[in-house]
């Protein structure tokens, strides 16, 4: 769901912001703290058509500026049920009257109207609340943008009684500089969810990120939800969910993909029929940047006494037909024949191929081919930084035992500066007291003034400057591990 500004009306003659009010009739004017010379002159509230209508008179005593505010409705226990916020440019000494409706209506026992304050360097979550209605949880959040207009998002995660994330959803929208706005999303697993955590998402890196995942059993299926954040360039982005049993055997794979605009934040959902047979160790892969088609994972499970194979396929940067060759075997290992099937995939599309076999089939061997007849190889190398999967415009490559990654995105992902010198074909970076320098084609690097030998030199790959990942991360004080089974580089910053 997208950004949702609740009903706010400006009534000419008075106007907006800060104060705690209790249920009752019109309150007398009170003195309030000032924020950037914005004060609440008076506020009232009443039930109107089942909604709690809040009216506030605000005076801007400072210079003309974007004036933001938010309203919080609480229940009898002091829990925030619902929040609404907005902003408007106010002239110096302007007074305005504003109306805001809270849908939670009669459940609201106390109301606060609060000034947003000055904008910071990044977007911030000012307040959030949630309540259950008609079997779903309505989650609202008020976000204030930084001083520069850009896309901003909100993430809501529902947890069960044990603290496990069971459902994830998100929303995003473009905010102008210093804008205050309201997001509202819904969580469907109301019977399972005991608490909700809300956070703001402010894009800062040129990479695709997996923000959060949650899973729950529903009608015998395992429902997996999550949110991803796109890079600074629009394009295809996909997710592959891999469910394994307690022994690590992949049972089922499911995928979802689509076009995401620059910095867009999207929610995905995938269902696994294997249900409770899947262990809690779910794996989620981000896709959409491979130059060549990849088979990310294969799953094998039995449904209604029949073997079902699911395959997560990521296409490369050219639209083409992908072909699968399947050889089936019975319980004694005798061949039951070979079949081929194919599907057309657009550039960077991610999809699931499912094959249902008859009851005679107990095992299969699969091969995959691109449109030129070349056999499709293994899954790509993946990068995870502090638990977040990364995705770059140029996929990581393995050269002489070293993983090379795009220069600028990796330095920025590790919160390090990066400077490219075209004349010397070298890159310099620093983070804290660490300073490193690399030169294209050279296996000699400099760390804090000392020469260090590299296993693999920086180089160009399809027009992208690539640098050795382990060296860069270690030199910047990070812990680096390699998971050979998953072809995953795990980086933990310090």
N, C-alpha and C positions, 0 to 999 in steps of 0.2 A: 504494500500500500504506500501511497505517496504522502507528502506533507499535507497536513490537514489543519488549517486555521479555523478554529471554532468561531461561532457567531460573535463578532465584535462590532458594535455600532458606536460611532462618535456622534454625540448630541451636541450641537453647536451651543456654546455658552459656558461650558465648564469642562473638566477633564482627565487624569490618570495616576495612579501608583501608591503605595505602601501602607499596610496597616493590618492588624489582626482584628477580625470582627466575629461576633457570636450571633447565633440566630436570634432574630427579633425584628423590631421595626427600625426606622431610620435612626442612625447614630448622630450625635451632635458632632460638630467639627472638632478634630483633635490635632495636636501638634505631632509631627512625625519626623523621623530622621531624614536628613536630606542626602541625596546622592546626585552629584553633579547639579545641585540646586533645583532638583525636581522633588516636589513634596505632594503628599496626599492632603487635600483640603477636606474631603468628606467622602464617605462610602456608605452604601446601603445594599441590602440583598433581600430577595423574596422569592417564593415559589411561584413560577408562572408556567402553566401548562406542563407540570411535572418536572420542570427544570429549575435549577437554582440560578436566578438572575442576579448578577453582581454589578453594581453601578459605582464608579469611582470618579471623583473630581480631582484633577491634577493640575498643578501649576509648574511651569518651567521658569525658574527664576534666573537661569543662566543664559548663555548665548544660545542661538539656534542650533539644534542638534537632533540626531535620531534618539528619541526617548522610548525606552522599552520597559515593559512591566509584565508580571505574571500573577495569576490567581491560583491559589491552592485550596482545595476543598478537603476537609478532614472528617472522619467518622467520629463516633463517640469515644473511641479509644485512642484518638490522636493519629490514626493511620491516614496517610495521604491517599485519597481515592482518585482524585482527578486534578489535572493542572491545565491551565490555558495561558498562553502568553502571546504578545504581539508588540509591535513598535510602530512609531510614526514620527515623522519630522515635526518638531515643535519650535515655533519662533520664540525669541526671548520674551519673557513675561506672558506667554500665551497660556490660557486656561482652557481645558477641554473636559468634557464628560464622556465616559466610555462605558458601554454595556458588554458584559461577557456572560454567556450561559454555560452552566455546568450540567451535563446530561445526567449525572448521578443524583441530581435532584434532592429528594427528601432524605437520602442517606447522609447528606452533608450536614454536619452539626456545628462546624466552625469553618470560617473562611479567612484567608489572608490575602492581601493585595500588596505586592512587593516590587520595588524598583529593581531593574535589571543591573544597573551600574555600568561602568565603562567597559567596553570590549577589550579583550586581551589579544595575545598573539595567535591564539588558536580558538576554535569554537569550544564552548563549554556548556555542560548540562546544568541548567539552573534549578530544575525541580522535576520530579516524576511522581506518578501515582498509578494505581490500578484497582479495578473492582470487577466483580463477576456479574454478568447480566445475560440472561437467555442462554446459559451453558457455555459462554465464552468469557475470556478475561480481556477487558478493555484496558490497554496500557497507553498512557499519555506521557509526553515529555516536552518540556520547554527548553529550547536550545537558543543560545545567543552566538552569532557568528563573530569571527574576528573582524578587524577593521577593513579587510579586503574581501570582496564578494567572491564566492566559489561554492561548489557543491558540498553539502554537509549532510550527515546522516545520523540516525539513531538506531541502536541495537537493543532488543529486548530478549532476555533469556529466562525461561521458566524452569524452576528446579523442583524436584520431588522432595519428600520428607527426608531422604538420605543425602540430599545435596547434589544429586545427579541432574545434569541438564537434560531435560526431556523434550524441549521445544525451543526453537530459535526463530525469530523474525526480525525484520528491519524495514526502514523507510528512509528515503533521501529526497532532497530538493535543493534547488539553487537558492542561496541566501545572499542578499546584498550586504555590504560592509556594515557591521554593527547591528544587523537585523536580529530581531527576536521573533521566533515562530514556534508553532505547536506541531508535534508529530503525534499521530495516534495509530496504533497497530492492535491486532487481536491475536491472542493465543488460544488455540482450540482445545488443548488438553487440560481443561479446567479441573477435571476430577483428580488429575495426578499432581498438578502444580500447587505447591505450598508457598513458594516465594518467587519473586520476580526481581531481576537485576536489570537496570537500564543504564546505558552508557552512550556517550556521543562518539561519532566517528568523523574525524577530520582528516581527509587525505593528505599525506605528507611524502609518500614515496611513489616512484614510478614503477610499480610492481602490482601484480594481482595477489591479493591476500585472502586467505581463509580466515574469517573473523571469529567464528564460533560454530560448533555443531552440537546437536542434541538428538537423542533417540528415545523411542518408546514403543512398546508393544501395543498394537491396536488391531482388533479383529483378526488376531493370529499372525499379523504381519509386523515387521520391524519398520517403523516409520522414522526416517532420518531427515532432519531439517537443519539448515545452516544458512549463513550469510557470507557473501564474498564481496570484495571491493576491487573494482577494476583499476587499471593503471591510468596514466594521463593521456591515453589514446584509445579511441573507440575500437572495438573489434570483437571477434568471437571469444567467448570464455566458457569453459565447461567444468563440470565436476563429475568425478567417478567415485562411487561409494563401493568399497570392497568389504564384504562380510565373511569372516572366517569362523570356524568352530574352535573349541578350546585347544585343539591340537595344532592349530595354525593352518588347517586345510581351508582353502578358499571355497566357500559354498555358493556364493551368489554375488553378482556384480550388477550395479545399476548406474545410469548416467543421466545427466541433464546438461543442456548447453543452450546458448543463445547469444545474441548480439548485445553487448553492453557499451554504452557511451562512455566518454571520458569521465573517470572518477565515479562512475555509477556504483551504487551499492544495491545488491540484489539478494533475495531470499530464494533458496532452492529446497525442494522436497523430493526424496527418492524412497521407494518402498522395496523391501526385501521379503519375498514370500517365505524364505527359510525361517523367518520369525525368531522364536526363542532358541533355535539351534545355533544362531549366531552369537558368538561371545561378545563381551563388552568391548573388545579390542577392535573397533571399527577403524578402517583406514579410508581417508578421503584424499583424492589427488586432484589438483587443479590442472586444467588443460587449456589448449587454445593457441599455443605458440610454437608448436613443432613444425619444422620445415618438411619433415617426412612423416608418413603415417606410422602410428605406433599401436601395438596391442598392450594396453596398460595392465590388464588382469583377466584371468579366466576363472569362472566359478563352476563347480559341478555339485549338484544336489539331486535328491530324489523327491519328486512330488507325485503323489498318487501312483506310486510304484513305477514311475517312469523317470529315466535320467533326463535332467534338464541342464543344459550348458548355457551360461551367459558370458558374454565377452564384452569388455569395455574397449572401444576403438576410438582413437584420436587420429583424425586425418591431418595431413600436412598442409602446406600453403597452396595447393593446387586442387581444384575440384576434380574428382575422379571416381571410378568404380573400384570398390574393394571386393575381392573374392576370397571366400573361405572354402577350403577343401577338408571334408570330414570323412574319416575312415572309422567305421563302427565295428565293435567286437562283442561277442557273446561272453557268457560266464567262463567258458573254457578257452577264451582267447582267440577263437576262430573269427576270421573276418566276415562281416555281414554285408560288405560292399562299401563303395566310396561315392559320395555325392559332393557336388559343388553348388554354392549359392553365391549371389553377389548383391551388393547394394551401392547406390550412388550416394556419395558424400560431398557436400560443399567444402570449400577451403576452411580448414581449422575447425570443422564440425566435430563434435563428440557424440557418440551414440552407443546404444547397447544392442548387440546382436544376440538373440535368444534362439536356441535350437532345442526342440522337444523330440526325444527319441521314443520308439515303441518299447514295450516291456522286455524284448529280447536283448536290447543293447545294455551292456554293463560298463563299457569303457569306450573311449574314442581318442583318436589322435587328430589334431587340427593343424593346418597350415594356412597361411594367409599371403595374399599377393596383391600388389598394387596394379594399376592399369597397364603398366609396361611388362608385367609378368615377373617382376622382381619380388622375392619373398620378403615379407615385412619382418623386421627384426625385433629386438627387445624393447622394453619400456625405457623411457629416457631417464637421465639422471635428475634427481630432485634435490632442492635446497630447502632446508627448514631453519629459520632463525628464531630463537626463543620460542619454539613451538609453532611458529607460523610458516606455512608453506609459501614459497616465493615462486614467481613466474616472471620471466624476462622475455623481451622481444626476440632475443637470440638465445636459444636453448643452451645450457651448459654442454661442454664437450670434454671427452677424456683424451688427453694427449700425453703419451709416455708415462702413464700412471698418475698424472695430475689432472684435476678437474679445473677447467678454465671457464670463467663466467664473465659477462659483460662488465666493463670497467666501472662506469659511472653508477649504475644501479646498485652494485654490491657495496661500493664505498658509502653511498647514501643510506642503504639499508642498515649499515653498521654505524650510522651517525658520525661518519668521518668526513672531513673536507676532501675535495678532489679538484685538482688543477691539471689541465692538459697543456703541455708545451708543444705546439705544432712544429716549431723550428728544430727542437732536439728530439722530437718523437718520444717524449717521456711524460710520466704522470707522477705527481707528488700528492701525498695525502698526510693528514695529521689528525690525531684524536687524543686529547689530553697531552701527555708528555711524549707519546709515540709519534715518530715521523718516519715515513718511508718514501722511497723513490724507485720507480721501475722504468725501464727503457725498452721500447719495442725491439724484439729480436734478440735481446740480451738475457743471458742466464745469470747476470750479476745484478743484485739489488742492493740498495743502501737502507739500513735500518738504524736510526739514531746516529748517523754518521759513520757506521761501520758497514763494510762490504759483506754481503751474504749471498751464497750460491743458491740458485734455483734449479729445481728438477726440470722445469719447463719454462721457456721464455714467453713473455707476453706476445701476442700475435693478432693479426686481423683474421676474422672469420665472417665471410659474407658481409664485409663492410663494417663490422663491429669490432672494437678494440676489446680483446679478451685477456684477462689476467688470472694467474694461479690463485685459486680460492683459499687453499689451506695456508699458503704463505701470507696472504693479505689478512685473513682473519686472525691468525696467530700473532702476526706482527702488531695488530691493533689490540692485543690483549684478550682475544676471545678463545674459548675452548672449542675445539673442532673434533668431531667424531665421524667415522664412516660406517654406515650400515650397508654391508655388502648384499644382504638378502633383499633389501628394499631399494638398493642403488640410491641411497639418500645420504646427503651431507648434513649433519646436525651441528648447528653452531649456537653456542650460548655466549652472549655478551656479558661483560663484567662491568 
